[in-house]
Amino acid sequence: MGMSVARRLAKVILNGFDAFFGDFQNVTLGAQVRFENADWQGVHTEMSQRLSMYQRKRDEVASRVATVAGSSLHNYDLWREARAEYIKLVSNHHNFEITQTFYNSVFCNIFKHEKIRDHYAFVLDQEIPLTHFSDPIVREFSLGEDVNAFVAEVLSSTNFSLPFEDFSRDVARITAIVQEKLFSRLPVETDVKLEILESIFYRNKAAYLVGRILAGEQVVPFVLPFLNNEQGGIYVDTVLYAPDDLSILFSFTRTYFMVDTSIPSQYVAFLKSIMPNKEVFELYSALGFVKHGKSEFYRRAVEHTLRSSDEYVIAPGIKGMVMLVFTRPSFDYVYKVIKERFTPPKDMTREQVEEKYRLVKRWDKAGRMADTQEFTNLAFDRRRFSTELMEELQREVPSLLEERGNALILKHVYVERKMVPLNLYLKKATEAQLRSVMDEYGNAIKQLASANIFPGDMLLKNFGVTRHGRVVFYDYDEICPLVDCNFRKLPQAQTEEQEMASQPWYDVAPNDIFPEEFRLFFSGNRAAKLVFDQLHSDLYQAEFWSGLQAQIRQGAVGDVFPYRRKYRFERPA
């Protein structure tokens, strides 16, 4: 008897996943060479290519599934059988959980995100594999009496093809911090060992060795960032060990890492052990498995909703001209829906806004733009929506709503980490907090610019403050490449009529930007403006922006470090 259609369908999907994973790994394996060659343009190109791989492979597999299934393609009984066959195929698969997400992606592509049920796909009750794997992912080092030799052994294990700029200097610097900051936390007379992940983490212009010190029941995490001096050598830039610093390194505002891992779940488990407050979905996304991160987020959101009772309400802050934003007070995320009619003077289309969000997904977020998850036909409990929110949805996005009994389905939604809008944060900020956050606001604008991103609308309400006090941009409808802008000085009025004119008396092209007008962003907050003027007045100068444009056009890639400047070791003059 021949193989059933359901089993053939399941095998096509699994083969497609394995092909995708192989291609994903091959691109990732080139990260070390790109780092050692200081090929920073190549880093961004390959990251963008890797992000588009999943969708291309999903579309290709969906087409092959259609051929295998023929006229039964939309038969739910066939998919129920295919799901059962798929479970058998992946029960011993190293990456069973990501294979199930890939299956879901193919199913959703074929059914246009309709009928997403556990009967036919893997929605909530993720199947547990029959076999657990324990492939070694760490290298262990035992601490002897000579800490310096211990650190030297760890550095030597990195296997970079480039030499260290000054190996002895880096060993001495790390040893001093290890003894003073890390070993001082450990119990006396405790056996100490070190575990480092076998693969180095690569992102932008840096490489990161990630590990943990184990002493009895105590776990002390640490990360060593390596930089290329672009003169044939590498060096250690600092040592990170504080929980908040590691959290920022793996933040939702940053580009995904490239790290060679044949079993991502094992790396996620290790990272979770040193960052227990990080969500599993954030860690999968950080490793580049964005679609599976989205699956894990959905399960987390459903679980949180079931054990809470608060209503969905309109998010605090000034209402957006393009987006309707809502949340639950107990939930750390917001839901964003594109309005059907934009508030004047916004003049753009839904398609243009969606393209901006796709652009952010592909771009280097420079640690200053929030990552988003995009959902189609996302179902909610209609009974949990406040009256005010339902009225707002029915007024602003009626064509995106569908009600089925107690279910409210939103046809297109973005989900983003919740932050305190900067304009609201400033209302309660102390003098010290105001100064810190305005410095952060200016740094955010500058770091986005160095990544060739111009935010467009830089009003305070379009930036949020994270729990770490970092300022992050989250309103993407007006972003564009910095090099596409034309930065100009404001022309000086030559006559009284020109000086008194209510409208510009000079020609203004669509891409013209007048940095001197940025002072208007602080209207109503004089204290914030005074601090910003002290710290970042260069942003009011057209020359500042045109200078950055010149560097970008020459191929320069800016340095944006995921840790504070004061942490960095001193560099030789």
C-alpha positions in Angstrom: 0.0 0.0 0.0 1.4 3.4 -0.9 2.1 6.3 1.4 -1.0 8.3 2.3 -1.6 11.8 1.1 -1.5 13.1 4.7 1.9 11.5 5.3 3.3 12.8 2.0 2.0 16.3 2.9 3.6 16.1 6.3 7.0 15.0 4.8 6.9 17.8 2.3 6.5 20.4 5.1 9.3 18.8 7.3 11.7 18.6 4.3 10.9 22.2 3.7 11.8 23.1 7.3 15.0 21.2 7.2 16.0 22.9 3.9 15.2 26.3 5.5 17.2 25.5 8.6 20.2 24.5 6.6 20.1 27.7 4.6 19.7 29.7 7.8 22.7 28.0 9.4 24.8 28.5 6.3 24.3 32.2 6.4 24.9 32.3 10.1 28.2 30.4 9.8 29.6 33.2 7.7 29.3 35.6 10.6 32.8 35.0 12.0 34.4 35.7 8.6 32.4 38.9 8.2 33.4 40.0 11.7 37.1 39.3 11.1 37.1 41.0 7.7 35.3 44.0 9.2 32.7 43.6 6.4 30.0 45.7 8.1 28.0 46.3 5.0 28.0 42.5 4.5 26.7 42.0 8.0 23.6 44.1 7.4 23.0 42.6 3.9 23.2 39.0 5.2 21.0 39.8 8.2 18.3 41.2 5.8 18.6 38.2 3.5 18.3 35.8 6.5 15.1 37.5 7.6 13.5 37.0 4.2 14.5 33.3 4.0 11.6 32.0 6.1 8.9 33.6 4.0 10.4 32.4 0.8 10.7 28.8 1.9 7.2 28.9 3.4 5.8 30.0 0.1 7.7 27.4 -1.8 6.6 24.6 0.5 3.0 25.8 0.4 3.1 25.5 -3.4 4.5 21.9 -3.2 1.9 21.0 -0.6 -0.8 22.2 -3.0 0.6 19.8 -5.7 0.6 16.9 -3.3 -2.9 17.5 -1.9 -4.5 18.4 -5.2 -8.3 18.9 -4.9 -8.1 18.0 -1.2 -5.9 20.9 -0.3 -8.7 22.7 1.8 -10.1 19.5 3.3 -9.8 19.9 7.1 -9.9 16.1 7.6 -6.8 15.8 5.5 -5.0 18.4 7.7 -6.1 16.7 10.9 -4.5 13.5 9.6 -1.4 15.4 8.4 -1.0 16.9 11.8 -1.0 13.4 13.4 1.6 12.2 10.8 3.7 15.3 11.4 3.9 14.6 15.2 5.3 11.1 14.4 7.9 12.6 12.0 9.1 15.3 14.4 8.9 13.4 17.7 12.7 12.7 17.6 13.6 15.9 15.8 16.2 18.1 17.5 14.1 21.2 16.7 10.6 19.8 17.1 9.1 23.1 18.5 10.3 25.2 15.5 9.3 22.5 13.0 5.7 22.9 14.4 5.9 26.6 13.9 6.9 26.1 10.3 4.0 23.7 9.8 1.7 26.4 11.2 3.1 28.9 8.8 2.4 26.7 5.8 -1.1 26.0 7.1 -1.8 29.7 7.6 -0.5 30.5 4.1 -2.9 28.0 2.6 -5.9 28.9 4.7 -5.2 32.7 4.8 -5.1 32.6 8.6 -8.6 31.1 8.9 -9.6 28.1 11.0 -6.4 28.1 13.0 -7.3 25.4 15.5 -5.3 22.8 17.4 -7.2 20.1 15.5 -5.3 21.0 12.3 -2.2 22.9 13.5 -0.1 23.5 16.6 -1.6 26.5 18.3 -1.7 26.3 22.1 -1.0 22.7 23.2 2.4 22.2 21.7 3.3 18.5 21.4 6.2 17.4 23.6 8.9 15.3 21.9 9.3 11.7 22.9 13.1 12.1 23.2 15.1 14.7 25.0 18.5 15.6 23.6 21.6 16.5 25.5 24.1 17.5 22.9 26.9 19.5 24.5 26.7 23.2 23.9 29.1 24.4 26.5 32.8 24.2 27.2 33.7 23.8 30.9 36.7 25.3 32.6 37.8 24.6 36.2 39.3 27.4 38.3 42.6 26.7 39.8 44.7 29.0 42.0 45.9 31.1 39.0 43.0 33.2 37.9 45.1 34.9 35.2 45.9 31.5 33.6 42.2 30.6 33.9 41.1 33.8 32.0 43.9 33.2 29.4 42.6 29.7 28.7 39.1 31.1 28.1 40.2 33.8 25.7 42.4 31.3 23.8 39.4 29.0 23.3 37.6 31.6 21.1 39.5 30.4 18.0 39.4 33.7 16.1 41.6 33.7 13.0 42.8 37.2 13.9 45.3 37.8 16.6 44.5 39.7 19.8 45.6 43.3 19.7 47.2 42.8 23.1 46.4 39.5 24.6 48.2 40.0 28.0 46.5 43.4 28.5 43.0 41.9 27.9 43.7 39.0 30.2 44.8 41.3 33.0 41.8 43.6 32.6 39.3 40.7 32.7 41.1 39.1 35.6 40.8 42.3 37.6 37.1 42.5 37.1 36.5 38.8 37.6 38.3 38.9 41.0 36.8 42.2 42.2 33.2 42.0 40.8 32.4 38.4 40.2 34.4 36.1 42.5 33.7 38.4 45.4 30.1 37.4 45.2 30.8 33.7 45.6 30.9 31.7 48.9 34.3 31.1 50.3 35.9 27.7 49.7 33.4 26.7 47.0 34.4 24.8 43.9 34.1 27.2 41.0 33.8 26.3 37.4 33.0 28.2 34.3 30.7 27.3 31.4 30.8 29.2 28.1 28.5 28.6 25.2 30.4 26.9 22.4 29.3 29.4 19.7 30.1 33.1 19.7 27.2 35.5 19.2 27.7 38.0 16.3 25.7 41.2 15.8 26.6 44.4 13.9 30.3 45.2 14.6 30.8 43.0 17.6 31.2 39.4 18.8 30.1 38.2 22.2 31.2 35.3 24.3 28.4 34.3 26.7 29.0 32.2 29.8 28.2 31.7 33.5 30.3 31.0 36.6 28.9 28.2 38.8 29.7 28.0 42.5 27.4 25.6 44.4 23.9 26.8 43.8 25.0 30.3 42.7 25.0 31.3 39.1 26.9 34.5 38.0 26.5 35.4 34.3 29.0 37.2 32.2 29.5 38.4 28.6 32.8 39.4 26.9 32.3 41.7 23.9 35.0 41.5 21.2 35.7 44.3 18.7 37.8 44.4 15.5 40.3 47.3 15.5 40.1 47.1 11.6 43.9 47.0 11.6 44.3 43.2 11.8 43.5 42.6 15.5 40.7 42.1 18.0 40.3 43.2 21.6 37.9 42.7 24.5 35.9 45.9 25.0 34.5 45.3 28.5 33.0 42.7 30.8 29.3 42.6 31.3 27.8 40.8 34.3 25.0 42.9 35.8 21.5 41.4 35.0 20.2 44.7 33.6 23.2 45.0 31.3 22.7 41.5 29.9 19.0 42.3 29.5 19.8 45.4 27.4 22.3 43.3 25.3 19.4 40.9 24.4 16.8 43.7 24.2 13.7 43.8 22.0 15.2 47.0 20.5 18.1 45.4 18.8 19.0 43.4 15.7 18.9 39.7 16.0 22.1 37.8 16.7 23.9 35.4 14.3 25.0 32.4 16.4 25.7 28.8 15.2 23.3 26.6 17.1 22.0 23.3 15.8 19.5 23.1 18.6 18.3 26.6 19.4 16.2 25.4 22.4 19.3 24.5 24.3 20.8 27.9 23.8 17.5 29.4 24.9 17.5 27.3 28.1 21.1 28.4 28.8 20.2 32.1 28.3 17.1 31.7 30.4 19.3 30.4 33.2 21.4 33.6 33.3 18.5 36.0 32.5 15.5 34.4 34.3 13.3 37.5 33.7 13.6 37.3 29.9 10.7 35.7 28.1 11.3 32.6 26.1 9.9 34.2 23.0 12.3 37.1 23.3 15.2 34.7 23.4 14.1 32.8 20.4 13.7 36.1 18.5 17.1 37.3 19.7 18.7 34.2 18.0 16.9 35.0 14.8 14.0 32.6 15.0 11.5 35.4 14.8 8.5 33.3 13.6 8.9 30.8 16.5 9.3 33.8 18.9 5.9 35.0 17.6 4.4 31.6 18.3 5.8 31.5 21.8 4.5 35.1 22.4 1.0 34.1 21.3 1.0 31.2 23.8 2.3 33.5 26.5 -0.4 36.1 25.7 -3.2 33.6 25.8 -1.9 32.1 29.1 -1.6 35.6 30.7 -5.1 36.5 29.5 -6.7 33.4 31.0 -5.2 34.0 34.4 -6.1 37.7 34.5 -9.3 39.7 34.7 -8.5 43.2 33.7 -10.1 44.8 30.6 -8.5 45.8 27.3 -8.5 49.6 27.3 -7.1 52.5 25.2 -3.4 52.9 25.9 -2.4 55.9 28.0 -1.0 58.9 26.1 -1.9 61.2 23.3 -3.9 59.3 20.6 -2.0 58.7 17.4 -3.0 60.1 14.1 -2.3 56.8 12.3 -2.5 54.1 15.0 -5.2 53.1 17.5 -3.3 51.6 20.4 -4.8 49.5 23.3 -3.6 47.2 26.0 -4.4 45.6 29.4 -3.0 47.3 32.5 -1.5 44.0 33.7 0.1 43.1 30.4 3.5 44.3 29.3 2.6 44.7 25.6 0.4 47.0 23.5 -1.7 46.2 20.4 -1.6 48.6 17.5 -4.1 48.8 14.7 -3.8 51.0 11.6 -6.7 53.4 11.4 -8.9 53.5 8.3 -8.8 57.3 8.2 -5.7 59.2 9.3 -6.0 62.4 11.3 -4.9 65.4 9.3 -2.2 66.5 8.4 -1.1 62.8 7.9 -1.3 62.1 4.2 -0.4 58.5 3.5 -2.0 55.1 2.8 -2.3 51.9 4.9 0.1 50.2 2.5 2.7 52.8 3.1 2.4 52.4 6.8 2.7 48.6 6.5 5.8 49.0 4.4 7.4 51.2 7.1 6.9 48.4 9.6 8.4 45.9 7.3 11.3 48.2 6.8 12.0 48.4 10.5 12.0 44.6 10.7 14.8 44.4 8.1 16.7 47.4 9.3 19.4 47.7 12.0 17.3 49.0 14.9 20.4 50.4 16.6 18.9 49.6 20.0 16.5 52.4 19.6 13.4 50.9 17.8 11.0 48.5 19.3 10.6 45.1 17.6 7.0 44.2 16.6 5.0 41.1 16.0 2.5 41.2 13.2 -0.7 39.2 13.4 -3.5 38.4 11.0 -7.0 37.5 12.3 -6.0 37.7 15.9 -8.9 36.6 18.2 -9.8 38.2 21.5 -12.5 37.7 24.1 -15.0 40.5 23.2 -16.3 40.5 26.8 -13.0 41.8 28.0 -13.1 45.0 25.9 -14.0 48.2 27.7 -17.0 50.2 26.3 -14.7 53.1 25.4 -12.3 50.9 23.5 -15.1 49.1 21.6 -16.6 52.5 20.5 -13.1 53.6 19.4 -12.5 50.4 17.4 -16.0 50.6 15.7 -15.4 54.2 14.8 -11.8 54.0 13.6 -11.4 50.4 12.2 -14.8 48.9 11.5 -13.6 47.0 8.4 -10.9 45.2 10.5 -13.5 43.9 13.1 -15.3 40.6 13.0 -17.5 39.4 15.8 -18.3 35.7 16.2 -20.2 35.1 19.5 -17.9 36.1 22.3 -14.9 36.3 19.9 -13.7 39.6 18.5 -11.3 39.1 15.6 -9.0 41.9 14.5 -7.8 41.2 10.9 -4.5 43.0 11.2 -2.6 43.9 14.4 0.9 44.8 15.5 2.1 43.9 19.0 4.9 45.8 20.7 6.5 46.1 24.1 4.8 48.6 26.4 6.7 51.6 27.4 6.0 54.9 29.1 5.5 57.6 26.5 8.3 60.2 26.9 5.9 63.1 27.2 4.1 61.4 30.1 7.4 60.3 31.8 8.6 63.9 31.8 5.5 65.0 33.8 6.6 63.0 36.8 10.4 63.0 36.3 12.7 64.3 39.0 15.4 66.8 37.9 17.9 64.0 37.7 15.6 61.8 35.7 14.7 64.6 33.3 18.4 65.2 32.6 19.1 61.5 32.1 16.1 60.9 29.8 16.7 64.0 27.7 20.2 62.8 27.1 18.8 59.4 26.2 16.3 61.1 23.8 19.1 62.9 22.0 21.3 59.8 21.9 18.4 57.8 20.5 18.0 60.3 17.6 21.7 60.3 16.9 22.1 56.5 17.0 19.1 56.1 14.7 20.7 58.6 12.3 24.1 56.7 12.4 22.1 53.6 11.3 20.8 55.7 8.3 17.3 56.2 9.9 15.5 59.5 10.1 12.5 59.2 12.5 10.6 61.9 10.7 8.1 63.0 13.5 10.3 63.4 16.6 7.6 64.6 19.0 8.2 63.4 22.5 5.0 61.3 22.4 6.5 59.1 19.7 9.3 57.9 22.0 8.9 55.6 25.0 11.0 55.0 28.1 11.9 51.4 29.0 12.2 50.0 32.5 16.0 50.5 32.2 15.4 54.3 31.5 16.4 53.9 27.8 14.5 56.0 25.2 13.1 54.0 22.3 11.3 55.2 19.1 8.1 53.4 18.3 6.1 55.5 15.8 7.3 54.4 12.3 4.9 55.9 9.8 7.3 58.7 8.8 10.7 57.0 9.0 12.9 57.1 6.0 16.6 56.5 5.1 18.6 59.5 6.4 20.3 59.8 3.0 17.0 60.5 1.3 16.5 63.7 3.3 17.7 67.2 2.3 18.7 69.1 5.4 18.6 72.9 5.0 19.1 76.0 7.0 16.0 78.2 7.3 16.3 81.1 4.8 16.5 84.5 6.4 13.6 86.8 5.7 14.5 89.8 3.5 11.4 91.8 3.9 8.8 92.6 6.6 6.2 90.7 4.6 8.3 87.6 4.5 9.0 87.9 8.3 5.3 88.2 9.1 4.1 85.5 6.7 2.0 82.7 8.3 3.2 80.2 5.7 6.8 79.6 4.4 7.6 82.2 1.7 10.4 80.0 0.3 10.1 76.8 -1.7 10.0 73.6 0.3 10.4 70.2 -1.3 8.8 67.0 0.2 12.1 65.8 1.5 13.4 69.1 2.8 14.1 69.1 6.6 14.9 72.2 8.6 16.7 71.1 11.9 16.3 74.5 13.4 12.6 73.7 13.7 13.2 70.7 15.9 12.9 73.1 18.9 9.1 73.0 18.3 9.1 69.4 19.6 9.5 70.8 23.1 6.5 73.2 23.0 4.9 73.2 26.4 8.0 71.7 28.2 10.5 74.5 28.8 12.6 72.5 31.3 13.1 69.6 28.9 14.1 72.0 26.1 16.7 73.7 28.3 18.3 70.4 29.2 18.2 69.2 25.6 19.8 72.4 24.4 22.7 71.9 26.8 23.3 68.3 25.7 22.3 68.0 22.1 22.1 71.4 20.4 24.1 70.0 17.5 20.9 68.4 16.3 19.6 71.8 15.4 22.4 72.3 12.9 21.9 71.2 9.2 25.7 70.6 9.0 25.4 67.9 11.7 23.0 65.9 9.6 24.7 66.5 6.2 27.9 65.3 7.8 26.4 62.1 8.9 24.9 61.6 5.4 28.4 62.0 3.9 29.8 59.3 6.2 27.0 56.9 5.3 27.3 57.5 1.6 31.0 56.7 2.0 30.1 53.3 3.5 30.8 54.1 7.1 28.8 52.1 9.7 28.5 53.8 13.0 29.4 52.3 16.4 26.4 51.7 18.5 27.2 49.8 21.7 24.6 47.9 23.7 26.2 49.0 27.0 27.2 52.3 28.5 30.3 54.1 27.3 31.7 54.2 30.9 31.9 50.4 31.0 34.4 50.3 28.1 38.1 49.7 28.7 40.4 52.5 27.8 41.9 52.3 24.3 45.5 53.3 23.5 45.8 56.8 22.1 
